[in-house]
Amino acid sequence: MADNRVVQGRMVTPGKLAELVEGDPVMDAEAIADAERDCPECGGDVLSVGYMPSVTEFVTGFKCQQCDWKATDR
Ligand SMILES: [Zn+2]
């Protein structure tokens, strides 16, 4: 599963990463990508993942690999 990445010391799938950002399980998630930005909290590397929290919505989520910081493009 090359799509899995380490976030805060844990391996996560795209769906799990989207769930971490959203706070709830999501319907579908795309592959994890490196966001071209640093975490505003700790300066760590930020990952991005596109996901569908519902059938009518597509969101890009961002999550720091090292701390609890997360955001979406909502
Ligand atoms: Zn951070």
N, CA, C, O and the ligand as a Tripos MOL2 file, in Angstrom:
@<TRIPOS>MOLECULE
protein
  297   295    75     0     0
PROTEIN
NO_CHARGES

@<TRIPOS>ATOM
      1 N           0.8480   -1.2030    0.0000 N.3       1 MET1
      2 CA          0.0000    0.0000    0.0000 C.3       1 MET1
      3 C           0.8810    1.2490    0.0000 C.2       1 MET1
      4 O           1.1030    1.8760    1.0360 O.2       1 MET1
      5 N           1.3700    1.5880   -1.1780 N.am      2 ALA2
      6 CA          2.2780    2.7300   -1.2890 C.3       2 ALA2
      7 C           1.5950    4.0430   -0.9210 C.2       2 ALA2
      8 O           2.2710    5.0360   -0.6520 O.2       2 ALA2
      9 N           0.2710    4.0590   -0.9070 N.am      3 ASP3
     10 CA         -0.4480    5.2820   -0.5800 C.3       3 ASP3
     11 C          -0.4180    5.5990    0.9090 C.2       3 ASP3
     12 O          -0.7350    6.7160    1.3190 O.2       3 ASP3
     13 N          -0.0400    4.6260    1.7070 N.am      4 ASN4
     14 CA         -0.0280    4.8700    3.1480 C.3       4 ASN4
     15 C           1.1380    5.7790    3.5370 C.2       4 ASN4
     16 O           2.2350    5.6910    2.9850 O.2       4 ASN4
     17 N           0.8640    6.6490    4.4990 N.am      5 ARG5
     18 CA          1.8930    7.5710    4.9790 C.3       5 ARG5
     19 C           1.9030    7.5750    6.4980 C.2       5 ARG5
     20 O           0.9380    7.1710    7.1470 O.2       5 ARG5
     21 N           3.0140    8.0400    7.0480 N.am      6 VAL6
     22 CA          3.1370    8.1150    8.4970 C.3       6 VAL6
     23 C           2.6760    9.4880    8.9730 C.2       6 VAL6
     24 O           3.1890   10.5140    8.5290 O.2       6 VAL6
     25 N           1.7180    9.4940    9.8650 N.am      7 VAL7
     26 CA          1.2300   10.7260   10.4730 C.3       7 VAL7
     27 C           1.2700   10.5570   11.9820 C.2       7 VAL7
     28 O           0.6390    9.6570   12.5360 O.2       7 VAL7
     29 N           2.0090   11.4200   12.6280 N.am      8 GLN8
     30 CA          2.1510   11.3660   14.0790 C.3       8 GLN8
     31 C           2.5250    9.9570   14.5470 C.2       8 GLN8
     32 O           2.0090    9.4580   15.5470 O.2       8 GLN8
     33 N           3.4380    9.3310   13.7950 N.am      9 GLY9
     34 CA          3.9670    8.0390   14.1950 C.3       9 GLY9
     35 C           3.1110    6.8410   13.8290 C.2       9 GLY9
     36 O           3.4490    5.7080   14.1720 O.2       9 GLY9
     37 N           2.0030    7.0800   13.1330 N.am     10 ARG10
     38 CA          1.1200    5.9770   12.7450 C.3      10 ARG10
     39 C           0.9700    5.9180   11.2390 C.2      10 ARG10
     40 O           0.9000    6.9530   10.5760 O.2      10 ARG10
     41 N           0.9210    4.7070   10.6940 N.am     11 MET11
     42 CA          0.6290    4.5560    9.2750 C.3      11 MET11
     43 C          -0.8470    4.8090    9.0370 C.2      11 MET11
     44 O          -1.6940    4.2510    9.7350 O.2      11 MET11
     45 N          -1.1600    5.6350    8.0690 N.am     12 VAL12
     46 CA         -2.5680    5.9060    7.7600 C.3      12 VAL12
     47 C          -2.8180    5.7100    6.2730 C.2      12 VAL12
     48 O          -1.9620    6.0110    5.4410 O.2      12 VAL12
     49 N          -3.9900    5.2060    5.9550 N.am     13 THR13
     50 CA         -4.4580    5.1160    4.5760 C.3      13 THR13
     51 C          -5.0740    6.4670    4.1940 C.2      13 THR13
     52 O          -5.3280    7.2930    5.0700 O.2      13 THR13
     53 N          -5.3200    6.7070    2.8850 N.am     14 PRO14
     54 CA         -6.0060    7.9500    2.5000 C.3      14 PRO14
     55 C          -7.3320    8.1360    3.2420 C.2      14 PRO14
     56 O          -7.6550    9.2410    3.6770 O.2      14 PRO14
     57 N          -8.0900    7.0610    3.3820 N.am     15 GLY15
     58 CA         -9.3740    7.1620    4.0770 C.3      15 GLY15
     59 C          -9.2120    7.5210    5.5400 C.2      15 GLY15
     60 O          -9.9940    8.2950    6.0920 O.2      15 GLY15
     61 N          -8.1820    6.9470    6.1710 N.am     16 LYS16
     62 CA         -7.9550    7.2340    7.5840 C.3      16 LYS16
     63 C          -7.4700    8.6620    7.7770 C.2      16 LYS16
     64 O          -7.8550    9.3350    8.7330 O.2      16 LYS16
     65 N          -6.6070    9.1260    6.8450 N.am     17 LEU17
     66 CA         -6.1390   10.5100    6.9340 C.3      17 LEU17
     67 C          -7.3070   11.4790    6.7710 C.2      17 LEU17
     68 O          -7.4110   12.4640    7.5020 O.2      17 LEU17
     69 N          -8.1820   11.1970    5.8120 N.am     18 ALA18
     70 CA         -9.3580   12.0430    5.6180 C.3      18 ALA18
     71 C         -10.2340   12.0400    6.8650 C.2      18 ALA18
     72 O         -10.8030   13.0660    7.2410 O.2      18 ALA18
     73 N         -10.3360   10.8850    7.4960 N.am     19 GLU19
     74 CA        -11.1410   10.8000    8.7260 C.3      19 GLU19
     75 C         -10.5190   11.6390    9.8380 C.2      19 GLU19
     76 O         -11.2350   12.2750   10.6120 O.2      19 GLU19
     77 N          -9.1830   11.6430    9.9210 N.am     20 LEU20
     78 CA         -8.5040   12.4620   10.9310 C.3      20 LEU20
     79 C          -8.8050   13.9420   10.7160 C.2      20 LEU20
     80 O          -9.0160   14.6850   11.6750 O.2      20 LEU20
     81 N          -8.8230   14.3680    9.4430 N.am     21 VAL21
     82 CA         -9.0730   15.7730    9.1360 C.3      21 VAL21
     83 C         -10.5380   16.1130    9.3790 C.2      21 VAL21
     84 O         -10.8580   17.1420    9.9750 O.2      21 VAL21
     85 N         -11.4260   15.2360    8.9110 N.am     22 GLU22
     86 CA        -12.8590   15.5180    8.9400 C.3      22 GLU22
     87 C         -13.4530   15.3240   10.3380 C.2      22 GLU22
     88 O         -14.3770   16.0360   10.7300 O.2      22 GLU22
     89 N         -12.9230   14.3700   11.0720 N.am     23 GLY23
     90 CA        -13.4840   14.0690   12.3840 C.3      23 GLY23
     91 C         -14.5490   12.9970   12.3270 C.2      23 GLY23
     92 O         -15.0560   12.5640   13.3620 O.2      23 GLY23
     93 N         -14.8920   12.5670   11.1300 N.am     24 ASP24
     94 CA        -15.8650   11.4950   10.9170 C.3      24 ASP24
     95 C         -15.3900   10.6600    9.7360 C.2      24 ASP24
     96 O         -14.6300   11.1480    8.8990 O.2      24 ASP24
     97 N         -15.8260    9.4150    9.6590 N.am     25 PRO25
     98 CA        -15.4770    8.6030    8.4830 C.3      25 PRO25
     99 C         -15.9960    9.2550    7.2060 C.2      25 PRO25
    100 O         -17.0640    9.8660    7.2050 O.2      25 PRO25
    101 N         -15.2280    9.1220    6.1040 N.am     26 VAL26
    102 CA        -15.6340    9.7370    4.8390 C.3      26 VAL26
    103 C         -16.0330    8.6510    3.8450 C.2      26 VAL26
    104 O         -15.7050    7.4770    4.0170 O.2      26 VAL26
    105 N         -16.7550    9.0730    2.7910 N.am     27 MET27
    106 CA        -17.2380    8.1060    1.8000 C.3      27 MET27
    107 C         -16.1140    7.6090    0.9060 C.2      27 MET27
    108 O         -16.0360    6.4190    0.5990 O.2      27 MET27
    109 N         -15.2300    8.5360    0.4820 N.am     28 ASP28
    110 CA        -14.1790    8.1710   -0.4600 C.3      28 ASP28
    111 C         -13.0270    9.1480   -0.3030 C.2      28 ASP28
    112 O         -13.2290   10.3100    0.0480 O.2      28 ASP28
    113 N         -11.8090    8.6670   -0.5680 N.am     29 ALA29
    114 CA        -10.6370    9.5350   -0.4670 C.3      29 ALA29
    115 C          -9.6700    9.2240   -1.5990 C.2      29 ALA29
    116 O          -9.5300    8.0730   -2.0130 O.2      29 ALA29
    117 N          -9.0050   10.2630   -2.0960 N.am     30 GLU30
    118 CA         -7.9970   10.0930   -3.1300 C.3      30 GLU30
    119 C          -6.6380    9.8090   -2.4950 C.2      30 GLU30
    120 O          -6.5100    9.7620   -1.2710 O.2      30 GLU30
    121 N          -5.6400    9.6230   -3.3310 N.am     31 ALA31
    122 CA         -4.3000    9.3350   -2.8220 C.3      31 ALA31
    123 C          -3.7540   10.5180   -2.0180 C.2      31 ALA31
    124 O          -4.0570   11.6780   -2.3000 O.2      31 ALA31
    125 N          -2.9570   10.1990   -1.0300 N.am     32 ILE32
    126 CA         -2.3090   11.2260   -0.2110 C.3      32 ILE32
    127 C          -1.2060   11.9000   -1.0240 C.2      32 ILE32
    128 O          -0.4650   11.2370   -1.7500 O.2      32 ILE32
    129 N          -1.1080   13.2120   -0.8960 N.am     33 ALA33
    130 CA         -0.0680   13.9710   -1.6010 C.3      33 ALA33
    131 C           0.6710   14.8680   -0.6150 C.2      33 ALA33
    132 O           0.1860   15.1360    0.4840 O.2      33 ALA33
    133 N           1.8500   15.3260   -1.0230 N.am     34 ASP34
    134 CA          2.5770   16.2980   -0.2150 C.3      34 ASP34
    135 C           2.0340   17.6770   -0.5230 C.2      34 ASP34
    136 O           2.0650   18.1120   -1.6750 O.2      34 ASP34
    137 N           1.5380   18.3710    0.4860 N.am     35 ALA35
    138 CA          1.1070   19.7550    0.2910 C.3      35 ALA35
    139 C           2.3460   20.6380    0.2390 C.2      35 ALA35
    140 O           3.3130   20.4150    0.9680 O.2      35 ALA35
    141 N           2.3070   21.6360   -0.6240 N.am     36 GLU36
    142 CA          3.4750   22.5140   -0.7440 C.3      36 GLU36
    143 C           3.4020   23.6020    0.3070 C.2      36 GLU36
    144 O           3.3480   24.7890   -0.0130 O.2      36 GLU36
    145 N           3.4020   23.1890    1.5650 N.am     37 ARG37
    146 CA          3.3190   24.1630    2.6480 C.3      37 ARG37
    147 C           3.8580   23.5360    3.9250 C.2      37 ARG37
    148 O           3.9280   22.3130    4.0510 O.2      37 ARG37
    149 N           4.2320   24.3830    4.8590 N.am     38 ASP38
    150 CA          4.6850   23.9130    6.1630 C.3      38 ASP38
    151 C           3.5790   24.1260    7.1820 C.2      38 ASP38
    152 O           2.7290   25.0030    7.0260 O.2      38 ASP38
    153 N           3.6030   23.3140    8.2190 N.am     39 CYS39
    154 CA          2.6230   23.4420    9.2890 C.3      39 CYS39
    155 C           2.7970   24.7800   10.0080 C.2      39 CYS39
    156 O           3.9130   25.1250   10.3990 O.2      39 CYS39
    157 N           1.6990   25.5470   10.1910 N.am     40 PRO40
    158 CA          1.8030   26.8270   10.8980 C.3      40 PRO40
    159 C           2.0430   26.6550   12.3980 C.2      40 PRO40
    160 O           2.4390   27.6000   13.0810 O.2      40 PRO40
    161 N           1.8070   25.4700   12.8970 N.am     41 GLU41
    162 CA          1.9810   25.2300   14.3340 C.3      41 GLU41
    163 C           3.4150   24.8260   14.6700 C.2      41 GLU41
    164 O           4.0120   25.3630   15.6030 O.2      41 GLU41
    165 N           3.9690   23.8710   13.9020 N.am     42 CYS42
    166 CA          5.2720   23.3100   14.2670 C.3      42 CYS42
    167 C           6.2860   23.3620   13.1380 C.2      42 CYS42
    168 O           7.4450   23.0040   13.3460 O.2      42 CYS42
    169 N           5.8800   23.8030   11.9320 N.am     43 GLY43
    170 CA          6.8170   23.8700   10.8140 C.3      43 GLY43
    171 C           7.0640   22.5340   10.1460 C.2      43 GLY43
    172 O           7.9340   22.4230    9.2820 O.2      43 GLY43
    173 N           6.3100   21.5180   10.5350 N.am     44 GLY44
    174 CA          6.4880   20.1820    9.9830 C.3      44 GLY44
    175 C           5.8980   20.0550    8.5900 C.2      44 GLY44
    176 O           5.2820   20.9880    8.0770 O.2      44 GLY44
    177 N           6.0920   18.8970    7.9860 N.am     45 ASP45
    178 CA          5.5760   18.6400    6.6480 C.3      45 ASP45
    179 C           4.0700   18.4120    6.6940 C.2      45 ASP45
    180 O           3.5610   17.7410    7.5930 O.2      45 ASP45
    181 N           3.3630   18.9760    5.7170 N.am     46 VAL46
    182 CA          1.9130   18.8660    5.6460 C.3      46 VAL46
    183 C           1.5260   17.9750    4.4680 C.2      46 VAL46
    184 O           2.0550   18.1180    3.3650 O.2      46 VAL46
    185 N           0.6030   17.0620    4.7160 N.am     47 LEU47
    186 CA          0.0490   16.2050    3.6740 C.3      47 LEU47
    187 C          -1.3050   16.7430    3.2490 C.2      47 LEU47
    188 O          -1.9920   17.4070    4.0260 O.2      47 LEU47
    189 N          -1.6880   16.4520    2.0040 N.am     48 SER48
    190 CA         -3.0340   16.8060    1.5700 C.3      48 SER48
    191 C          -3.7400   15.5550    1.0640 C.2      48 SER48
    192 O          -3.1100   14.6220    0.5660 O.2      48 SER48
    193 N          -5.0450   15.5590    1.2020 N.am     49 VAL49
    194 CA         -5.8540   14.4490    0.7070 C.3      49 VAL49
    195 C          -7.2160   14.9820    0.2860 C.2      49 VAL49
    196 O          -7.8840   15.6870    1.0430 O.2      49 VAL49
    197 N          -7.6200   14.6350   -0.9380 N.am     50 GLY50
    198 CA         -8.9470   15.0090   -1.3960 C.3      50 GLY50
    199 C          -9.9290   13.9270   -1.0000 C.2      50 GLY50
    200 O          -9.6420   12.7390   -1.1470 O.2      50 GLY50
    201 N         -11.0880   14.3310   -0.4980 N.am     51 TYR51
    202 CA        -12.0490   13.3160   -0.0610 C.3      51 TYR51
    203 C         -13.4740   13.8290   -0.1860 C.2      51 TYR51
    204 O         -13.7340   15.0250   -0.3190 O.2      51 TYR51
    205 N         -14.3840   12.8600   -0.1370 N.am     52 MET52
    206 CA        -15.8040   13.1760   -0.2140 C.3      52 MET52
    207 C         -16.4650   12.8260    1.1080 C.2      52 MET52
    208 O         -16.6950   11.6520    1.3960 O.2      52 MET52
    209 N         -16.7750   13.8440    1.9200 N.am     53 PRO53
    210 CA        -17.4840   13.5880    3.1720 C.3      53 PRO53
    211 C         -18.9380   13.1690    2.9250 C.2      53 PRO53
    212 O         -19.5550   12.5160    3.7670 O.2      53 PRO53
    213 N         -19.4790   13.5530    1.7570 N.am     54 SER54
    214 CA        -20.8290   13.1500    1.3720 C.3      54 SER54
    215 C         -20.8570   13.0740   -0.1450 C.2      54 SER54
    216 O         -19.8870   13.4600   -0.7980 O.2      54 SER54
    217 N         -21.9480   12.5840   -0.7160 N.am     55 VAL55
    218 CA        -22.0150   12.3990   -2.1650 C.3      55 VAL55
    219 C         -21.9760   13.7070   -2.9310 C.2      55 VAL55
    220 O         -21.6560   13.7190   -4.1200 O.2      55 VAL55
    221 N         -22.2950   14.8060   -2.2680 N.am     56 THR56
    222 CA        -22.4060   16.0740   -2.9760 C.3      56 THR56
    223 C         -21.2400   17.0130   -2.7050 C.2      56 THR56
    224 O         -21.2320   18.1390   -3.2030 O.2      56 THR56
    225 N         -20.2570   16.5760   -1.9260 N.am     57 GLU57
    226 CA        -19.2090   17.4990   -1.5140 C.3      57 GLU57
    227 C         -17.8350   16.8810   -1.7360 C.2      57 GLU57
    228 O         -17.6220   15.7040   -1.4430 O.2      57 GLU57
    229 N         -16.8910   17.6910   -2.2620 N.am     58 PHE58
    230 CA        -15.4990   17.2710   -2.3820 C.3      58 PHE58
    231 C         -14.6400   18.3000   -1.6590 C.2      58 PHE58
    232 O         -14.7370   19.4980   -1.9240 O.2      58 PHE58
    233 N         -13.8090   17.8300   -0.7560 N.am     59 VAL59
    234 CA        -13.0090   18.7050    0.0930 C.3      59 VAL59
    235 C         -11.5470   18.2940   -0.0180 C.2      59 VAL59
    236 O         -11.2340   17.1090   -0.1240 O.2      59 VAL59
    237 N         -10.6610   19.2740    0.0070 N.am     60 THR60
    238 CA         -9.2390   18.9660    0.1590 C.3      60 THR60
    239 C          -8.8520   19.2280    1.6000 C.2      60 THR60
    240 O          -9.0180   20.3350    2.1120 O.2      60 THR60
    241 N          -8.3380   18.2020    2.2450 N.am     61 GLY61
    242 CA         -7.9290   18.3160    3.6430 C.3      61 GLY61
    243 C          -6.4200   18.3830    3.7540 C.2      61 GLY61
    244 O          -5.6950   17.8280    2.9280 O.2      61 GLY61
    245 N          -5.9560   19.0710    4.7900 N.am     62 PHE62
    246 CA         -4.5210   19.1780    5.0670 C.3      62 PHE62
    247 C          -4.2570   18.7170    6.4890 C.2      62 PHE62
    248 O          -5.0180   19.0220    7.4070 O.2      62 PHE62
    249 N          -3.1540   17.9690    6.6610 N.am     63 LYS63
    250 CA         -2.8350   17.4510    7.9970 C.3      63 LYS63
    251 C          -1.3270   17.4380    8.1830 C.2      63 LYS63
    252 O          -0.5800   16.9650    7.3270 O.2      63 LYS63
    253 N          -0.9020   17.9670    9.3140 N.am     64 CYS64
    254 CA          0.5190   17.9320    9.6610 C.3      64 CYS64
    255 C           0.9200   16.4980   10.0040 C.2      64 CYS64
    256 O           0.1530   15.7570   10.6180 O.2      64 CYS64
    257 N           2.1460   16.1130    9.5950 N.am     65 GLN65
    258 CA          2.6140   14.7610    9.9080 C.3      65 GLN65
    259 C           3.1240   14.6440   11.3330 C.2      65 GLN65
    260 O           3.3320   13.5390   11.8330 O.2      65 GLN65
    261 N           3.3270   15.7830   11.9930 N.am     66 GLN66
    262 CA          4.0100   15.7320   13.2880 C.3      66 GLN66
    263 C           3.1770   16.2210   14.4680 C.2      66 GLN66
    264 O           3.4890   15.8890   15.6110 O.2      66 GLN66
    265 N           2.1180   17.0050   14.2170 N.am     67 CYS67
    266 CA          1.3220   17.4990   15.3410 C.3      67 CYS67
    267 C          -0.1640   17.4150   14.9670 C.2      67 CYS67
    268 O          -0.5200   16.8540   13.9310 O.2      67 CYS67
    269 N          -1.0180   17.9740   15.8190 N.am     68 ASP68
    270 CA         -2.4690   17.8350   15.6370 C.3      68 ASP68
    271 C          -3.0490   18.7990   14.6180 C.2      68 ASP68
    272 O          -4.2450   18.7340   14.3330 O.2      68 ASP68
    273 N          -2.2320   19.7000   14.0540 N.am     69 TRP69
    274 CA         -2.7750   20.7170   13.1410 C.3      69 TRP69
    275 C          -3.4320   20.0770   11.9070 C.2      69 TRP69
    276 O          -2.9010   19.1380   11.3140 O.2      69 TRP69
    277 N          -4.5950   20.6130   11.5430 N.am     70 LYS70
    278 CA         -5.2970   20.1620   10.3430 C.3      70 LYS70
    279 C          -6.1640   21.3080    9.8220 C.2      70 LYS70
    280 O          -6.4890   22.2440   10.5530 O.2      70 LYS70
    281 N          -6.5300   21.2130    8.5400 N.am     71 ALA71
    282 CA         -7.3510   22.2550    7.9260 C.3      71 ALA71
    283 C          -8.0190   21.6720    6.6950 C.2      71 ALA71
    284 O          -7.6320   20.6080    6.2110 O.2      71 ALA71
    285 N          -9.0350   22.3830    6.1860 N.am     72 THR72
    286 CA         -9.6530   22.0140    4.9140 C.3      72 THR72
    287 C          -9.7630   23.2610    4.0550 C.2      72 THR72
    288 O          -9.5560   24.3750    4.5350 O.2      72 THR72
    289 N         -10.0940   23.0680    2.7660 N.am     73 ASP73
    290 CA        -10.2780   24.2130    1.8800 C.3      73 ASP73
    291 C         -11.7190   24.6980    1.8750 C.2      73 ASP73
    292 O         -12.1000   25.4730    0.9980 O.2      73 ASP73
    293 N         -12.5210   24.2650    2.8240 N.am     74 ARG74
    294 CA        -13.8970   24.7620    2.9240 C.3      74 ARG74
    295 C         -13.9150   26.2770    3.1690 C.2      74 ARG74
    296 O         -14.9870   26.8710    3.2810 O.2      74 ARG74
    297 ZN          2.5200   20.5590   12.8920 Zn       75 ZN75
@<TRIPOS>BOND
     1     1     2 1
     2     2     3 1
     3     3     4 2
     4     3     5 am
     5     5     6 1
     6     6     7 1
     7     7     8 2
     8     7     9 am
     9     9    10 1
    10    10    11 1
    11    11    12 2
    12    11    13 am
    13    13    14 1
    14    14    15 1
    15    15    16 2
    16    15    17 am
    17    17    18 1
    18    18    19 1
    19    19    20 2
    20    19    21 am
    21    21    22 1
    22    22    23 1
    23    23    24 2
    24    23    25 am
    25    25    26 1
    26    26    27 1
    27    27    28 2
    28    27    29 am
    29    29    30 1
    30    30    31 1
    31    31    32 2
    32    31    33 am
    33    33    34 1
    34    34    35 1
    35    35    36 2
    36    35    37 am
    37    37    38 1
    38    38    39 1
    39    39    40 2
    40    39    41 am
    41    41    42 1
    42    42    43 1
    43    43    44 2
    44    43    45 am
    45    45    46 1
    46    46    47 1
    47    47    48 2
    48    47    49 am
    49    49    50 1
    50    50    51 1
    51    51    52 2
    52    51    53 am
    53    53    54 1
    54    54    55 1
    55    55    56 2
    56    55    57 am
    57    57    58 1
    58    58    59 1
    59    59    60 2
    60    59    61 am
    61    61    62 1
    62    62    63 1
    63    63    64 2
    64    63    65 am
    65    65    66 1
    66    66    67 1
    67    67    68 2
    68    67    69 am
    69    69    70 1
    70    70    71 1
    71    71    72 2
    72    71    73 am
    73    73    74 1
    74    74    75 1
    75    75    76 2
    76    75    77 am
    77    77    78 1
    78    78    79 1
    79    79    80 2
    80    79    81 am
    81    81    82 1
    82    82    83 1
    83    83    84 2
    84    83    85 am
    85    85    86 1
    86    86    87 1
    87    87    88 2
    88    87    89 am
    89    89    90 1
    90    90    91 1
    91    91    92 2
    92    91    93 am
    93    93    94 1
    94    94    95 1
    95    95    96 2
    96    95    97 am
    97    97    98 1
    98    98    99 1
    99    99   100 2
   100    99   101 am
   101   101   102 1
   102   102   103 1
   103   103   104 2
   104   103   105 am
   105   105   106 1
   106   106   107 1
   107   107   108 2
   108   107   109 am
   109   109   110 1
   110   110   111 1
   111   111   112 2
   112   111   113 am
   113   113   114 1
   114   114   115 1
   115   115   116 2
   116   115   117 am
   117   117   118 1
   118   118   119 1
   119   119   120 2
   120   119   121 am
   121   121   122 1
   122   122   123 1
   123   123   124 2
   124   123   125 am
   125   125   126 1
   126   126   127 1
   127   127   128 2
   128   127   129 am
   129   129   130 1
   130   130   131 1
   131   131   132 2
   132   131   133 am
   133   133   134 1
   134   134   135 1
   135   135   136 2
   136   135   137 am
   137   137   138 1
   138   138   139 1
   139   139   140 2
   140   139   141 am
   141   141   142 1
   142   142   143 1
   143   143   144 2
   144   143   145 am
   145   145   146 1
   146   146   147 1
   147   147   148 2
   148   147   149 am
   149   149   150 1
   150   150   151 1
   151   151   152 2
   152   151   153 am
   153   153   154 1
   154   154   155 1
   155   155   156 2
   156   155   157 am
   157   157   158 1
   158   158   159 1
   159   159   160 2
   160   159   161 am
   161   161   162 1
   162   162   163 1
   163   163   164 2
   164   163   165 am
   165   165   166 1
   166   166   167 1
   167   167   168 2
   168   167   169 am
   169   169   170 1
   170   170   171 1
   171   171   172 2
   172   171   173 am
   173   173   174 1
   174   174   175 1
   175   175   176 2
   176   175   177 am
   177   177   178 1
   178   178   179 1
   179   179   180 2
   180   179   181 am
   181   181   182 1
   182   182   183 1
   183   183   184 2
   184   183   185 am
   185   185   186 1
   186   186   187 1
   187   187   188 2
   188   187   189 am
   189   189   190 1
   190   190   191 1
   191   191   192 2
   192   191   193 am
   193   193   194 1
   194   194   195 1
   195   195   196 2
   196   195   197 am
   197   197   198 1
   198   198   199 1
   199   199   200 2
   200   199   201 am
   201   201   202 1
   202   202   203 1
   203   203   204 2
   204   203   205 am
   205   205   206 1
   206   206   207 1
   207   207   208 2
   208   207   209 am
   209   209   210 1
   210   210   211 1
   211   211   212 2
   212   211   213 am
   213   213   214 1
   214   214   215 1
   215   215   216 2
   216   215   217 am
   217   217   218 1
   218   218   219 1
   219   219   220 2
   220   219   221 am
   221   221   222 1
   222   222   223 1
   223   223   224 2
   224   223   225 am
   225   225   226 1
   226   226   227 1
   227   227   228 2
   228   227   229 am
   229   229   230 1
   230   230   231 1
   231   231   232 2
   232   231   233 am
   233   233   234 1
   234   234   235 1
   235   235   236 2
   236   235   237 am
   237   237   238 1
   238   238   239 1
   239   239   240 2
   240   239   241 am
   241   241   242 1
   242   242   243 1
   243   243   244 2
   244   243   245 am
   245   245   246 1
   246   246   247 1
   247   247   248 2
   248   247   249 am
   249   249   250 1
   250   250   251 1
   251   251   252 2
   252   251   253 am
   253   253   254 1
   254   254   255 1
   255   255   256 2
   256   255   257 am
   257   257   258 1
   258   258   259 1
   259   259   260 2
   260   259   261 am
   261   261   262 1
   262   262   263 1
   263   263   264 2
   264   263   265 am
   265   265   266 1
   266   266   267 1
   267   267   268 2
   268   267   269 am
   269   269   270 1
   270   270   271 1
   271   271   272 2
   272   271   273 am
   273   273   274 1
   274   274   275 1
   275   275   276 2
   276   275   277 am
   277   277   278 1
   278   278   279 1
   279   279   280 2
   280   279   281 am
   281   281   282 1
   282   282   283 1
   283   283   284 2
   284   283   285 am
   285   285   286 1
   286   286   287 1
   287   287   288 2
   288   287   289 am
   289   289   290 1
   290   290   291 1
   291   291   292 2
   292   291   293 am
   293   293   294 1
   294   294   295 1
   295   295   296 2
@<TRIPOS>SUBSTRUCTURE
     1 MET1         2 RESIDUE 1 A MET
     2 ALA2         6 RESIDUE 1 A ALA
     3 ASP3        10 RESIDUE 1 A ASP
     4 ASN4        14 RESIDUE 1 A ASN
     5 ARG5        18 RESIDUE 1 A ARG
     6 VAL6        22 RESIDUE 1 A VAL
     7 VAL7        26 RESIDUE 1 A VAL
     8 GLN8        30 RESIDUE 1 A GLN
     9 GLY9        34 RESIDUE 1 A GLY
    10 ARG10       38 RESIDUE 1 A ARG
    11 MET11       42 RESIDUE 1 A MET
    12 VAL12       46 RESIDUE 1 A VAL
    13 THR13       50 RESIDUE 1 A THR
    14 PRO14       54 RESIDUE 1 A PRO
    15 GLY15       58 RESIDUE 1 A GLY
    16 LYS16       62 RESIDUE 1 A LYS
    17 LEU17       66 RESIDUE 1 A LEU
    18 ALA18       70 RESIDUE 1 A ALA
    19 GLU19       74 RESIDUE 1 A GLU
    20 LEU20       78 RESIDUE 1 A LEU
    21 VAL21       82 RESIDUE 1 A VAL
    22 GLU22       86 RESIDUE 1 A GLU
    23 GLY23       90 RESIDUE 1 A GLY
    24 ASP24       94 RESIDUE 1 A ASP
    25 PRO25       98 RESIDUE 1 A PRO
    26 VAL26      102 RESIDUE 1 A VAL
    27 MET27      106 RESIDUE 1 A MET
    28 ASP28      110 RESIDUE 1 A ASP
    29 ALA29      114 RESIDUE 1 A ALA
    30 GLU30      118 RESIDUE 1 A GLU
    31 ALA31      122 RESIDUE 1 A ALA
    32 ILE32      126 RESIDUE 1 A ILE
    33 ALA33      130 RESIDUE 1 A ALA
    34 ASP34      134 RESIDUE 1 A ASP
    35 ALA35      138 RESIDUE 1 A ALA
    36 GLU36      142 RESIDUE 1 A GLU
    37 ARG37      146 RESIDUE 1 A ARG
    38 ASP38      150 RESIDUE 1 A ASP
    39 CYS39      154 RESIDUE 1 A CYS
    40 PRO40      158 RESIDUE 1 A PRO
    41 GLU41      162 RESIDUE 1 A GLU
    42 CYS42      166 RESIDUE 1 A CYS
    43 GLY43      170 RESIDUE 1 A GLY
    44 GLY44      174 RESIDUE 1 A GLY
    45 ASP45      178 RESIDUE 1 A ASP
    46 VAL46      182 RESIDUE 1 A VAL
    47 LEU47      186 RESIDUE 1 A LEU
    48 SER48      190 RESIDUE 1 A SER
    49 VAL49      194 RESIDUE 1 A VAL
    50 GLY50      198 RESIDUE 1 A GLY
    51 TYR51      202 RESIDUE 1 A TYR
    52 MET52      206 RESIDUE 1 A MET
    53 PRO53      210 RESIDUE 1 A PRO
    54 SER54      214 RESIDUE 1 A SER
    55 VAL55      218 RESIDUE 1 A VAL
    56 THR56      222 RESIDUE 1 A THR
    57 GLU57      226 RESIDUE 1 A GLU
    58 PHE58      230 RESIDUE 1 A PHE
    59 VAL59      234 RESIDUE 1 A VAL
    60 THR60      238 RESIDUE 1 A THR
    61 GLY61      242 RESIDUE 1 A GLY
    62 PHE62      246 RESIDUE 1 A PHE
    63 LYS63      250 RESIDUE 1 A LYS
    64 CYS64      254 RESIDUE 1 A CYS
    65 GLN65      258 RESIDUE 1 A GLN
    66 GLN66      262 RESIDUE 1 A GLN
    67 CYS67      266 RESIDUE 1 A CYS
    68 ASP68      270 RESIDUE 1 A ASP
    69 TRP69      274 RESIDUE 1 A TRP
    70 LYS70      278 RESIDUE 1 A LYS
    71 ALA71      282 RESIDUE 1 A ALA
    72 THR72      286 RESIDUE 1 A THR
    73 ASP73      290 RESIDUE 1 A ASP
    74 ARG74      294 RESIDUE 1 A ARG
    75 ZN75       297 GROUP 0 **** ****
